[in-house]
Amino acid sequence: MTLDVRDIVLGYADTPVIRGLSFQLADGEIGCLLGASGCGKTTALRAIAGFEAIDEGEILVGGRRVSEPGKALAPEKRGVGMVFQDNALFPHLNVADNIAFGLGRMSRAERASRVQSLTDLIGLGGFEQRFPDELSGGQQQRVALARALAPEPSILLMDEPFSNLDTGLRRRMGEEIRGVLKARNTTTLLVTHDQQEAFALADRIGLLKDGRMLQWDTPYQMYHRPASRYVAAFTGRGSYLNARVENDNLVHALGRSPLPERRPAGEELALLIRPDDVKPVAHGIPALVVARQFQGADILYRLRLQSEEEVSALFPSHDDFAVHSSIQIELEADHLVLFPVDQASESPALANQVDH
């Protein structure tokens, strides 16, 4: 494993910030620590970089122990690269010199070759002599990435790398940077509060809350098989339906579904419905269109069922239904995501509302 974080604990002034955090990243994997402000994700990143000491546990980079209680390798000796939230480019240096900043031990020819290969990789060939204030925000972000990659670190750490960019540019940069990292097989860990950013970039995501890891999984599993209501709420829009076990089926307002495992007859459960689990059909369950949001390729609907429960549904935009119209729908889920009805849910509310 390139990165192995084992049960680390740390805090400030007797206030715990990270509580028993463990995860691993294999060579070339891109991981993401996701969570709300104050959950501990940036503190964890700083501990891996060597800027924070840990109270318990250990951190290994490339099989080498770099942090343990009372002992830590200096940041510059860890083989770790860092991309900061504000890019931190040197304003008095041009693109080439910014990228070459950490290559002092290489010959001039080697530095020039490395800079050229990186500027080509990030799509800024020909921009070598420009200064940061002559670049767009996205171009500056790419230069910061190239500078961090130049020394060929064992692992690259990225702290909210796109937070200063507008939404459209953030999405494009996510695609571009993932391509660059995969092209170089660079093991990477980033932190963000934006689940769409995490989904776009990461191979594995860890959702943190109050310094604890709630789930470490692939983006697909995190969205479709959340470990708790909090995870379900943080990773996407959804709704809950009341459900009851009858024989080997689950009975709910959208019909009957086969149970994946035997459960006690009569058990009451909460069934998670994602918007893409609901499909319009010619003959199905009646639903009333309460509200809708046109989103270009898709339309997000809020539908009221005969049980008076409401679900969100995401249909292609050619499935165009007016507010107050009656339609027929069915549940088309690959698997059921069930939670106890009394499960503590101090989670953020599921984004289930659609404006009128």
Protein Blocks (a to p, Z undefined) as FASTA:
>chain_A
ZZdcehiacdeehiafbghiacdddehiacdddddehilmmmmmmmmnopaccfedcdde
ehiafbdehiacdfklnopacddfklopafkbcfklmmmmmmmmpcfklmmmmmmmmmmm
nopghilmpcfklpcfklmmmmmmmmmmmnopabdcdehkllmpcfklmmmmmmmmmmmm
mmnopacddddfbfklmmmmpmbdcddeehiafbdcdfklmmmmcfbfklmmmnoccddd
ddddehjbccdfkbcaddfbdcdehiacdddddfklpccdfbdcddddfbdcdehjaccd
ddddfkopacdddddfklccdehiacddddddfbdcdddfklccfbccddfbccZZ
